[in-house]
Amino acid sequence: MFRTLSLKRSFQTHLKTLIHCPQPPPPLPLPFSPIRTLSTASSSDSELRKYLGYTALLIFCGAATYYSFPFPDKAKHKKAQIFRYAPLPDDLHTVSNWSGTHEVQTRHFHQPENLQQLEQLVKESNDKRTKVRPVGSGLSPNGIGLARGGMVNLALMDKVVEVDKEKKRVRVQAGIRVQQLVDEIKEYGLTLQNFASIREQQIGGILQVGAHGTGAKLPPIDEQVISMKLVTPAKGTIELSKEEDPELFYLARCGLGGLGVVAEVTIQCVERQELVEHTSVSNMKDIKKNHKKMLSENKHVKYLYIPYTDTVVVVTCNPVSKWRGPPKFKPKYTKDEAMQHVRELYKESLKKYRAREITSTSPDSNEPDVNEFSFTELRDKLLALDPLNKDHVMKVNHAEAEFWRRSEGYRVEWSDEILGFDCGGQQWVSETCFPAGTLSKPSMKDLEYIEELKQLIEKEEIPAPAPIEQRWTACSQSPMSPASSSAEDDIFSWVGIIMYLPSMDARQRKEITEEFFHYRHLTQAQLWDKYAAYEHWAKIEVPKDKEELEALQARLKNRFPVEAYNKARRELDPNRILSNNMLEKLFPLSDNV
């Protein structure tokens, strides 16, 4: 834009010289014609009209370039970033979340090696009023930890500080990853009470967003924390527990990184034990009959629904019986047999789409053999062929349902090895949490939610891939947790919808993103208020529309203690150095209050 405007000004200056100066103007090079010079002061009218024409053409081209610049809708009021595609400076770090759906560039990415360095960093940042947003492993689908102004990551603060085997407690630096932690404490016969689907999160990050595992008797992971060390901009390092300042302790356990940088946590662990995982295939009719029993009799349970089918995959995990031992079970199908029809569908679909779009139907010589792919990798490749074609997605879903039918059986492993789930590749996810009654008296609202969701998918013909994942937890005492409740026996259901980003093709990813947000918007409009559902903090997305944002802010105020949270932010981080765009939009601070 600047280049266009400078060209415009130079031609205006030249025209003034041409009209008012009796001497010939200097030669003027034009980008699309041979260089010409005026040999005499008495230039002909035709040459003047020619230069006027060139000037008008350049102005028109400049204006056309400016107004056709690929800015998104509603962004015309924003300052044009004309160098956004230029090479990045050497000192500029690009920080992205795992799915590649959110990223920022920053010159300030800090990784302190110990508590003293972290304290100094936070103090200096507060004095200079520069951002130092806490960011963990970047696994949150919404990039809640990202901030262009600057970030702090505790990956180098990843030590187990102390283990109390008798009390089953462990004190760790907040940068330690979940997998590293369980590996280091298993020699003491200890492990974490519950896990999320994956193990690459840093402990500080998984606590701050209110992450959870599954099991109606087990609370979200923040409930495992019994004390914590928080480095704050205004009050320095403070130690919190339910004995020392319980109100702030419970608020900060699920503090979204806005109250301080979590430096250390003390976690209540449990004995490491072997679990039996049972995978079976059911349907909604049978699930309704057995749901209460399923929740109360299994330590861990989750349902995986396959859209456009009646298939419900039920996965339970329970301790190995001391009397009966592990179950004796011989699977009907081998792993290769379970995968065979999925591989055949991939080969058939690949041939079909290549015949339609590409002259050669032979596989890429650099592509690994189809037999080397895991199920989730193969599903990604199948979806990548036509991810928004409902009929194609239905075929993939039916193949997945058959895969799970052939994969029924038992698996026995240690709890820290079995409580996980291969979530597949990069993806968009929206996960909601809502009350589901009590353990002794489930409301059945959790299954009603799913039935309405599946009906919505079919009615709107959404190309929804599998699975829709449903899990349960007990309640949390952390008031900012989506599962917070003052009634100890309340249970909550968590439901996640998904769309995969199976390739790096920019156009395909953009189209999938648009379809996903349409999918999410429909669920929000028809289900969230009806079931008092609120999104997981690691999955919530900030609306761009002003009215939608105001409606979201009002919903959050109805569910969470936003005023108390903002009051704590003002006291602990008055200069908002720990904040980012997401926190500012979700919890706007009024400086007049």
MARTORVEX-331423 format. One record per residue (C-alpha): x, z, y; residue number from 1; residue in one letter. Coordinates in Angstrom, 3 decimals. Last residue first. Layout:
<rs>
     east       up    north num residu
        X        Z        Y NUM      A
...
</rs>
This chain:
<rs>
     east       up    north num residu
  -14.378   39.198   -0.540 593      V
  -13.312   36.847    2.237 592      N
  -10.549   35.282    0.156 591      D
  -13.187   33.994   -2.250 590      S
  -11.527   33.259   -5.575 589      L
  -12.898   30.402   -7.663 588      P
  -13.129   31.237  -11.390 587      F
  -13.662   27.964  -13.279 586      L
  -12.135   25.712  -10.613 585      K
   -9.179   27.923   -9.706 584      E
   -8.554   28.694  -13.377 583      L
   -8.435   25.005  -14.276 582      M
   -6.318   23.963  -11.292 581      N
   -3.618   26.481  -12.112 580      N
   -3.032   30.194  -11.652 579      S
    0.006   32.337  -12.340 578      L
    1.361   31.972   -8.778 577      I
   -2.004   33.019   -7.397 576      R
   -0.474   34.785   -4.349 575      N
   -2.449   37.997   -4.989 574      P
   -1.448   38.094   -8.687 573      D
   -2.029   41.624  -10.006 572      L
   -4.589   42.931   -7.518 571      E
   -6.296   39.630   -6.717 570      R
   -6.354   38.625  -10.392 569      R
   -7.846   42.013  -11.345 568      A
  -10.666   41.475   -8.826 567      K
  -11.156   37.963  -10.211 566      N
  -11.640   39.341  -13.728 565      Y
  -13.994   42.069  -12.517 564      A
  -16.062   39.480  -10.624 563      E
  -16.054   37.078  -13.596 562      V
  -17.362   39.672  -16.053 561      P
  -18.468   36.975  -18.553 560      F
  -21.798   35.550  -19.703 559      R
  -23.939   35.001  -16.599 558      N
  -20.896   34.347  -14.412 557      K
  -19.764   31.660  -16.857 556      L
  -23.125   29.906  -16.615 555      R
  -22.976   29.918  -12.776 554      A
  -19.479   28.419  -12.822 553      Q
  -20.698   25.729  -15.224 552      L
  -23.614   24.834  -12.931 551      A
  -21.251   24.635   -9.960 550      E
  -18.963   22.327  -11.914 549      L
  -21.861   20.082  -12.934 548      E
  -22.948   19.836   -9.301 547      E
  -19.439   18.938   -8.143 546      K
  -18.856   16.253  -10.792 545      D
  -15.330   16.342  -12.180 544      K
  -16.246   18.859  -14.863 543      P
  -13.493   21.226  -16.069 542      V
  -13.039   20.996  -19.839 541      E
  -13.385   23.920  -22.252 540      I
  -11.359   23.612  -25.448 539      K
   -8.765   26.414  -25.260 538      A
  -11.302   28.759  -23.632 537      W
  -13.729   28.236  -26.524 536      H
  -17.004   26.872  -25.192 535      E
  -20.119   28.945  -24.668 534      Y
  -23.373   28.837  -26.661 533      A
  -26.463   30.806  -25.655 532      A
  -28.432   28.943  -28.380 531      Y
  -30.919   27.105  -26.148 530      K
  -28.456   26.940  -23.268 529      D
  -25.845   25.157  -25.374 528      W
  -28.025   22.905  -27.503 527      L
  -29.671   19.950  -25.774 526      Q
  -27.629   19.309  -22.628 525      A
  -24.328   20.567  -24.038 524      Q
  -24.691   18.631  -27.281 523      T
  -25.460   15.455  -25.310 522      L
  -22.524   16.052  -22.962 521      H
  -20.131   16.477  -25.903 520      R
  -21.121   13.140  -27.429 519      Y
  -20.823   11.388  -24.034 518      H
  -17.467   13.118  -23.589 517      F
  -16.396   11.804  -26.982 516      F
  -17.504    8.265  -26.178 515      E
  -15.439    8.202  -22.977 514      E
  -12.389    9.581  -24.779 513      T
  -12.773    7.072  -27.604 512      I
  -12.825    4.219  -25.065 511      E
   -9.730    5.562  -23.300 510      K
   -7.870    6.040  -26.582 509      R
   -8.680    2.459  -27.598 508      Q
   -7.450    1.086  -24.277 507      R
   -4.225    3.072  -24.389 506      A
   -3.265    2.119  -27.952 505      D
   -1.441    5.193  -29.240 504      M
   -3.543    5.361  -32.397 503      S
   -5.872    7.700  -34.293 502      P
   -7.331    9.623  -31.357 501      L
   -9.823   11.590  -33.423 500      Y
  -13.250   12.718  -32.302 499      M
  -14.362   16.258  -32.995 498      I
  -17.169   18.783  -32.975 497      I
  -16.421   22.470  -33.489 496      G
  -18.919   25.232  -34.223 495      V
  -18.119   28.951  -33.911 494      W
  -20.680   31.484  -35.123 493      S
  -20.787   35.048  -33.897 492      F
  -21.523   38.370  -35.582 491      I
  -22.897   41.553  -34.064 490      D
  -22.252   44.814  -35.971 489      D
  -20.265   46.560  -33.235 488      E
  -22.813   46.045  -30.482 487      A
  -20.939   45.935  -27.162 486      S
  -20.298   42.239  -27.553 485      S
  -17.527   39.751  -26.834 484      S
  -17.432   36.628  -28.991 483      A
  -16.601   34.221  -26.140 482      P
  -13.777   36.664  -25.321 481      S
  -13.527   37.626  -21.642 480      M
  -14.945   41.124  -22.278 479      P
  -12.335   41.935  -24.958 478      S
  -14.200   44.267  -27.329 477      Q
  -14.536   41.451  -29.862 476      S
  -17.395   40.622  -32.242 475      C
  -17.227   39.732  -35.927 474      A
  -16.249   36.191  -36.696 473      T
  -17.823   33.069  -38.151 472      W
  -16.793   29.468  -38.838 471      R
  -18.433   26.046  -38.652 470      Q
  -16.492   22.775  -38.693 469      E
  -18.169   19.433  -38.015 468      I
  -15.904   17.330  -40.198 467      P
  -16.052   14.469  -40.085 466      A
  -16.362   11.530  -37.721 465      P
  -19.175   11.078  -35.192 464      A
  -19.926    7.466  -34.244 463      P
  -22.993    8.661  -32.286 462      I
  -26.191    6.877  -33.274 461      E
  -28.220    8.801  -30.659 460      E
  -30.843    9.821  -33.244 459      K
  -28.254   10.349  -35.978 458      E
  -25.976   12.541  -33.877 457      I
  -28.909   14.482  -32.421 456      L
  -30.303   15.160  -35.889 455      Q
  -26.882   16.449  -36.953 454      K
  -26.736   18.778  -33.948 453      L
  -30.273   20.021  -34.495 452      E
  -29.481   20.912  -38.111 451      E
  -26.199   22.523  -37.091 450      I
  -27.832   24.755  -34.491 449      Y
  -30.536   25.748  -36.967 448      E
  -27.772   26.815  -39.364 447      L
  -26.214   29.160  -36.802 446      D
  -29.621   30.381  -35.648 445      K
  -30.073   31.864  -39.125 444      M
  -30.513   35.236  -37.380 443      S
  -28.232   37.019  -39.859 442      P
  -29.512   40.520  -40.779 441      K
  -26.930   42.716  -42.475 440      S
  -24.034   40.846  -40.900 439      L
  -25.746   40.782  -37.539 438      T
  -27.438   38.055  -35.534 437      G
  -25.766   34.669  -35.024 436      A
  -24.488   34.890  -31.448 435      P
  -22.818   31.756  -29.994 434      F
  -19.359   30.175  -29.832 433      C
  -18.757   26.534  -28.980 432      T
  -15.915   24.207  -29.901 431      E
  -15.264   20.835  -28.285 430      S
  -12.380   18.837  -29.718 429      V
  -10.599   15.606  -28.773 428      W
   -7.989   14.557  -31.297 427      Q
   -4.415   13.920  -32.285 426      Q
   -3.919   13.968  -36.050 425      G
   -5.628   15.829  -38.863 424      G
   -6.890   19.416  -38.864 423      C
   -5.029   20.420  -42.012 422      D
   -6.438   23.902  -42.512 421      F
   -4.944   27.333  -42.773 420      G
   -5.492   30.624  -44.525 419      L
   -3.628   29.856  -47.775 418      I
   -0.019   30.635  -46.980 417      E
   -0.404   33.892  -45.073 416      D
   -2.941   35.091  -47.649 415      S
   -0.591   34.515  -50.577 414      W
   -1.744   31.704  -52.825 413      E
   -4.334   30.933  -55.521 412      V
   -6.239   27.643  -55.441 411      R
   -9.622   26.934  -56.967 410      Y
  -11.745   23.838  -57.470 409      G
  -13.655   21.008  -55.913 408      E
  -11.457   18.108  -54.840 407      S
  -13.557   15.314  -56.383 406      R
  -16.578   16.324  -54.303 405      R
  -14.280   16.657  -51.274 404      W
  -13.082   13.064  -51.647 403      F
  -16.664   11.876  -52.152 402      E
  -17.698   13.418  -48.818 401      A
  -14.635   11.847  -47.193 400      E
  -15.607    8.404  -48.495 399      A
  -19.106    8.928  -47.115 398      H
  -17.564    9.839  -43.751 397      N
  -15.354    6.728  -43.741 396      V
  -18.366    4.539  -44.489 395      K
  -20.330    6.257  -41.702 394      M
  -17.427    5.642  -39.295 393      V
  -17.634    1.908  -40.095 392      H
  -21.377    1.847  -39.481 391      D
  -21.012    3.783  -36.219 390      K
  -18.366    1.429  -34.843 389      N
  -16.484    3.556  -32.327 388      L
  -13.315    4.131  -34.362 387      P
  -12.864    0.546  -35.631 386      D
   -9.535    0.128  -37.445 385      L
   -8.194    3.441  -36.119 384      A
  -10.806    5.280  -38.189 383      L
   -9.239    4.105  -41.449 382      L
   -5.733    4.974  -40.292 381      K
   -6.778    8.450  -39.206 380      D
   -8.593    8.996  -42.518 379      R
   -5.433    7.951  -44.360 378      L
   -3.378   10.501  -42.470 377      E
   -5.988   13.199  -43.171 376      T
   -6.012   12.356  -46.889 375      F
   -2.236   12.371  -47.192 374      S
   -0.478    9.009  -47.090 373      F
    2.199    8.042  -49.634 372      E
   -0.161    6.036  -51.850 371      N
   -0.824    3.641  -48.960 370      V
    2.830    2.550  -49.060 369      D
    4.566    3.101  -45.755 368      P
    4.191    0.428  -43.025 367      E
    7.393   -1.414  -42.125 366      N
    6.399   -4.550  -44.069 365      S
    3.102   -4.628  -42.183 364      D
    0.406   -5.496  -44.681 363      P
   -0.487   -9.149  -45.319 362      S
   -3.704  -10.383  -43.734 361      T
   -2.041  -12.735  -41.282 360      S
   -4.156  -14.533  -38.695 359      T
   -5.262  -11.329  -36.968 358      I
   -8.689  -10.247  -35.707 357      E
  -11.253  -11.004  -38.403 356      R
   -8.930  -11.357  -41.384 355      A
   -7.090   -8.253  -40.183 354      R
  -10.354   -6.344  -39.986 353      Y
  -11.473   -7.263  -43.500 352      K
   -8.079   -6.794  -45.145 351      K
   -7.666   -3.379  -43.561 350      L
  -11.192   -2.408  -44.573 349      S
  -10.618   -3.311  -48.231 348      E
   -7.214   -1.599  -48.342 347      K
   -8.601    1.496  -46.617 346      Y
  -11.685    1.643  -48.825 345      L
   -9.458    1.399  -51.906 344      E
   -7.273    4.230  -50.642 343      R
  -10.350    6.393  -50.071 342      V
  -11.620    5.523  -53.575 341      H
   -8.323    6.642  -55.123 340      Q
   -7.832    9.904  -53.242 339      M
   -9.582   12.254  -55.658 338      A
   -8.059   10.340  -58.566 337      E
   -4.583   10.772  -57.117 336      D
   -5.154   14.502  -56.618 335      K
   -6.264   14.818  -60.253 334      T
   -9.949   15.035  -61.061 333      Y
  -12.111   17.344  -63.144 332      K
  -10.155   20.425  -62.132 331      P
   -9.352   23.005  -64.831 330      K
  -10.336   26.509  -63.869 329      F
   -9.207   29.931  -64.942 328      K
   -9.897   32.307  -62.104 327      P
   -7.144   34.644  -60.861 326      P
   -7.168   38.188  -62.237 325      G
  -10.268   39.729  -63.797 324      R
   -9.412   43.380  -63.166 323      W
   -7.355   43.351  -59.974 322      K
   -9.547   40.553  -58.589 321      S
   -7.582   38.190  -56.356 320      V
   -8.556   38.764  -52.740 319      P
  -11.141   36.368  -51.296 318      N
  -11.163   32.953  -49.640 317      C
  -14.224   30.696  -49.324 316      T
  -14.472   27.002  -48.472 315      V
  -17.900   25.332  -48.538 314      V
  -18.073   21.569  -47.992 313      V
  -21.569   20.588  -46.862 312      V
  -22.720   17.101  -47.805 311      T
  -26.107   15.885  -46.621 310      D
  -24.518   12.724  -45.218 309      T
  -24.583   10.982  -41.826 308      Y
  -22.184   13.610  -40.420 307      P
  -20.033   15.522  -42.975 306      I
  -20.381   19.286  -42.483 305      Y
  -17.471   21.635  -43.190 304      L
  -18.571   25.219  -43.773 303      Y
  -16.313   28.252  -43.491 302      K
  -15.843   31.513  -45.349 301      V
  -13.307   34.342  -45.362 300      H
  -13.885   37.825  -46.804 299      K
  -16.788   36.599  -48.853 298      N
  -19.783   38.722  -49.953 297      E
  -21.560   39.205  -46.615 296      S
  -21.392   35.676  -45.218 295      L
  -22.194   33.876  -48.481 294      M
  -24.990   36.318  -49.353 293      K
  -26.699   35.639  -46.026 292      K
  -26.253   31.870  -46.460 291      H
  -27.438   31.518  -50.066 290      N
  -30.870   29.922  -49.688 289      K
  -30.020   28.108  -46.459 288      K
  -26.848   26.678  -48.013 287      I
  -28.859   25.353  -50.951 286      D
  -31.083   23.239  -48.696 285      K
  -28.156   22.229  -46.469 284      M
  -26.121   20.745  -49.300 283      N
  -23.210   21.939  -51.431 282      S
  -19.652   20.953  -52.286 281      V
  -17.129   23.526  -53.465 280      S
  -13.681   24.750  -52.459 279      T
  -12.651   28.197  -53.714 278      H
   -9.527   29.837  -52.279 277      E
   -8.323   32.854  -54.233 276      V
   -6.190   35.161  -52.136 275      L
   -2.966   37.032  -52.795 274      E
   -2.157   39.978  -50.609 273      Q
   -0.021   40.998  -47.651 272      R
   -1.050   44.400  -46.397 271      E
   -2.607   44.429  -42.952 270      V
   -1.260   44.175  -39.407 269      C
   -2.082   45.956  -36.137 268      Q
   -0.166   44.088  -33.465 267      I
    2.038   45.390  -30.668 266      T
    2.543   42.779  -27.982 265      V
    5.458   41.815  -25.741 264      E
    5.975   39.582  -22.683 263      A
    2.431   38.549  -21.741 262      V
    2.825   36.889  -18.339 261      V
    0.307   38.385  -15.938 260      G
   -3.334   38.410  -14.923 259      L
   -4.138   34.690  -15.093 258      G
   -2.711   33.775  -18.492 257      G
   -6.219   33.308  -19.897 256      L
   -6.736   37.106  -19.831 255      G
   -7.980   37.668  -23.390 254      C
   -6.010   40.866  -23.965 253      R
   -5.937   41.367  -20.169 252      A
   -9.575   42.484  -19.849 251      L
   -9.296   44.888  -22.788 250      Y
   -6.142   46.427  -21.336 249      F
   -7.508   46.495  -17.780 248      L
  -10.467   48.644  -18.847 247      E
   -8.377   50.705  -21.293 246      P
   -5.928   51.948  -18.637 245      D
   -3.483   53.702  -21.001 244      E
   -5.249   54.871  -24.182 243      E
   -6.698   51.435  -24.980 242      K
   -3.255   50.028  -24.306 241      S
   -1.345   48.470  -21.412 240      L
    2.272   48.546  -20.356 239      E
    3.059   47.247  -16.868 238      I
    5.954   45.103  -15.683 237      T
    5.961   44.315  -11.966 236      G
    2.985   45.370   -9.892 235      K
    2.368   42.324   -7.692 234      A
    3.671   39.375   -9.738 233      P
    2.749   40.830  -13.156 232      T
    4.806   41.095  -16.342 231      V
    2.458   42.412  -19.060 230      L
    3.553   44.520  -22.026 229      K
    0.897   44.896  -24.694 228      M
   -0.876   47.455  -26.872 227      S
   -3.292   47.517  -29.818 226      I
   -3.552   43.763  -30.416 225      V
   -5.472   42.823  -33.594 224      Q
   -8.682   42.457  -31.576 223      E
   -7.150   39.446  -29.776 222      D
   -7.300   37.557  -33.106 221      I
  -11.065   37.212  -33.192 220      P
  -12.939   39.808  -35.302 219      P
  -13.176   39.926  -39.123 218      L
  -16.335   40.893  -41.000 217      K
  -17.982   37.487  -40.511 216      A
  -14.809   35.765  -41.720 215      G
  -13.023   32.909  -40.012 214      T
   -9.965   32.592  -37.782 213      G
  -10.002   33.145  -34.052 212      H
   -8.432   32.230  -30.718 211      A
   -9.331   34.237  -27.602 210      G
   -7.348   32.131  -25.120 209      V
   -4.815   34.861  -24.261 208      Q
   -4.184   35.895  -27.850 207      L
   -3.145   32.495  -29.223 206      I
   -0.919   31.943  -26.195 205      G
    1.031   35.185  -26.407 204      G
    1.518   34.813  -30.169 203      I
    2.956   31.321  -29.799 202      Q
    0.912   28.771  -31.664 201      Q
    2.431   26.741  -34.504 200      E
    0.380   28.307  -37.275 199      R
   -2.729   26.110  -37.596 198      I
   -6.369   26.783  -38.488 197      S
   -6.452   30.185  -36.773 196      A
   -5.296   33.187  -38.725 195      F
   -6.579   36.610  -39.761 194      N
   -5.378   40.125  -40.533 193      Q
   -1.749   39.250  -39.895 192      L
    0.791   39.985  -42.626 191      T
    2.662   42.885  -44.163 190      L
    4.606   43.531  -47.375 189      G
    7.738   44.452  -45.394 188      Y
    9.444   41.254  -46.587 187      E
    6.332   39.478  -45.317 186      K
    7.242   40.488  -41.768 185      I
    9.620   37.647  -40.949 184      E
    7.571   34.793  -42.454 183      D
    4.378   36.057  -40.819 182      V
    6.097   36.050  -37.414 181      L
    7.705   32.635  -37.784 180      Q
    4.366   31.095  -38.768 179      Q
    2.601   32.679  -35.782 178      V
    5.225   31.556  -33.288 177      R
    7.283   34.101  -31.361 176      I
    7.063   33.731  -27.579 175      G
    5.187   37.004  -27.095 174      A
    8.092   39.223  -28.144 173      Q
    7.051   41.310  -31.120 172      V
    5.971   44.840  -32.022 171      R
    4.680   45.245  -35.582 170      V
    2.239   47.743  -36.999 169      R
    1.348   48.597  -40.571 168      K
    1.295   52.332  -39.773 167      K
    3.779   53.058  -42.588 166      E
    5.649   49.763  -42.207 165      K
    6.352   50.291  -38.520 164      D
    8.197   47.093  -37.591 163      V
   10.068   46.692  -34.293 162      E
   11.327   43.950  -32.000 161      V
   10.425   40.813  -33.955 160      V
   12.058   38.227  -31.720 159      K
   10.722   35.064  -30.082 158      D
   11.759   35.217  -26.423 157      M
   13.365   31.771  -26.351 156      L
    9.943   30.088  -26.687 155      A
    8.677   32.116  -23.738 154      L
    7.495   29.230  -21.543 153      N
    7.150   29.491  -17.775 152      V
    5.484   26.788  -15.743 151      M
    5.716   25.109  -12.344 150      G
    3.705   23.442   -9.572 149      G
    2.288   20.778  -11.879 148      R
    0.459   23.374  -13.954 147      A
   -0.359   23.275  -17.679 146      L
   -1.451   26.351  -19.654 145      G
   -5.083   25.328  -20.227 144      I
   -4.031   21.962  -21.669 143      G
   -7.589   21.189  -22.805 142      N
   -6.846   20.621  -26.504 141      P
   -4.792   23.828  -26.609 140      S
   -1.669   23.217  -28.696 139      L
    0.801   23.310  -25.804 138      G
    3.128   25.767  -27.564 137      S
    2.727   28.429  -24.900 136      G
    2.325   27.976  -21.154 135      V
    2.416   30.744  -18.531 134      P
    2.007   29.323  -14.978 133      R
    4.969   29.934  -12.679 132      V
    3.842   28.496   -9.352 131      K
    5.869   29.092   -6.200 130      T
    4.919   31.711   -3.637 129      R
    8.558   32.287   -2.656 128      K
    8.318   36.061   -3.116 127      D
    5.997   35.601   -6.108 126      N
    8.360   33.124   -7.715 125      S
   11.277   35.483   -7.155 124      E
    9.419   38.378   -8.794 123      K
    8.162   36.281  -11.733 122      V
   11.645   34.896  -12.400 121      L
   13.309   38.306  -12.113 120      Q
   10.857   39.833  -14.585 119      E
   11.353   36.953  -17.025 118      L
   15.132   37.226  -16.783 117      Q
   14.935   40.961  -17.457 116      Q
   12.551   40.462  -20.396 115      L
   14.891   38.105  -22.223 114      N
   15.823   34.450  -22.708 113      E
   13.824   32.970  -19.860 112      P
   12.462   29.426  -20.344 111      Q
   11.441   27.941  -17.003 110      H
    9.917   24.515  -16.312 109      F
   10.079   23.755  -12.591 108      H
   10.509   20.105  -11.663 107      R
    7.012   19.294  -12.916 106      T
    5.114   16.387  -14.413 105      Q
    1.726   17.083  -15.942 104      V
   -0.050   16.194  -19.173 103      E
   -3.487   16.322  -20.764 102      H
   -4.935   14.337  -23.687 101      T
   -1.637   13.934  -25.547 100      G
   -3.043   15.763  -28.562  99      S
   -0.251   18.348  -28.556  98      W
   -0.462   19.180  -24.852  97      N
    1.922   17.445  -22.500  96      S
    4.803   18.500  -20.255  95      V
    6.783   15.778  -18.482  94      T
    9.852   17.283  -16.827  93      H
   11.217   15.872  -13.553  92      L
   14.948   16.431  -13.027  91      D
   15.969   12.900  -14.043  90      D
   13.486   11.312  -11.663  89      P
   10.539    9.521  -13.314  88      L
   10.503    5.713  -13.383  87      P
    7.759    4.243  -11.134  86      A
    4.188    4.060  -12.417  85      Y
    2.797    6.687  -10.051  84      R
    4.635    5.207   -7.064  83      F
    1.560    4.117   -5.141  82      I
   -0.205    7.428   -5.455  81      Q
   -3.087    6.713   -3.073  80      A
   -4.362    9.837   -1.374  79      K
   -7.776   10.806   -2.637  78      K
  -11.013    9.790   -0.950  77      H
  -11.359    6.758   -3.190  76      K
  -11.348    9.008   -6.257  75      A
  -15.061    9.014   -7.080  74      K
  -14.490    6.301   -9.714  73      D
  -10.981    6.112  -11.067  72      P
   -8.215    4.362   -9.142  71      F
   -7.065    1.001  -10.481  70      P
   -5.969   -0.647   -7.210  69      F
   -8.582   -3.322   -6.398  68      S
   -9.089   -2.057   -2.862  67      Y
   -5.391   -2.005   -2.022  66      Y
   -4.483   -5.292   -3.656  65      T
   -7.404   -7.084   -1.988  64      A
   -6.410   -5.675    1.395  63      A
   -2.825   -6.839    0.972  62      G
   -3.892  -10.270   -0.218  61      C
   -6.248  -10.662    2.779  60      F
   -3.553   -9.565    5.226  59      I
   -1.111  -11.999    3.631  58      L
   -3.595  -14.858    3.844  57      L
   -4.467  -14.090    7.484  56      A
   -0.790  -14.110    8.399  55      T
   -0.134  -17.381    6.582  54      Y
   -3.099  -18.946    8.356  53      G
   -1.880  -17.738   11.736  52      L
    1.484  -19.213   10.875  51      Y
   -0.130  -22.578   10.116  50      K
   -2.317  -22.436   13.247  49      R
    0.810  -21.992   15.356  48      L
    2.466  -24.890   13.560  47      E
   -0.533  -27.107   14.280  46      S
   -0.594  -26.103   17.929  45      D
    2.878  -27.573   18.340  44      S
    5.862  -25.492   19.278  43      S
    7.207  -25.987   22.797  42      S
   10.115  -23.536   22.629  41      A
   12.083  -25.844   20.403  40      T
   13.564  -25.892   16.900  39      S
   11.136  -23.485   15.278  38      L
   12.588  -22.571   11.895  37      T
   11.119  -22.934    8.360  36      R
   11.996  -21.238    5.102  35      I
   10.258  -22.904    2.123  34      P
    6.880  -21.458    1.122  33      S
    5.543  -18.593   -1.047  32      F
    7.365  -15.482    0.042  31      P
    7.747  -16.508    3.668  30      L
   11.056  -16.239    5.523  29      P
   10.706  -16.155    9.318  28      L
   13.412  -17.777   11.502  27      P
   13.820  -16.090   14.895  26      P
   11.257  -16.744   17.637  25      P
   11.833  -19.661   20.063  24      P
   12.184  -18.630   23.686  23      Q
    9.266  -18.624   26.124  22      P
    8.028  -15.316   24.688  21      C
    4.333  -14.503   25.033  20      H
    2.594  -16.299   22.162  19      I
    5.321  -16.388   19.510  18      L
    6.551  -12.910   20.311  17      T
    3.052  -11.539   19.983  16      K
    2.659  -13.425   16.696  15      L
    5.896  -11.968   15.350  14      H
    4.801   -8.416   16.128  13      T
    1.512   -8.996   14.302  12      Q
    3.468  -10.463   11.369  11      F
    5.679   -7.385   11.129  10      S
    2.654   -5.045   11.241   9      R
    0.957   -6.754    8.298   8      K
    4.099   -6.691    6.214   7      L
    4.378   -2.970    6.900   6      S
    0.775   -2.489    5.743   5      L
    1.352   -4.303    2.460   4      T
    4.515   -2.367    1.705   3      R
    2.782    0.921    2.410   2      F
    0.000    0.000    0.000   1      M
</rs>
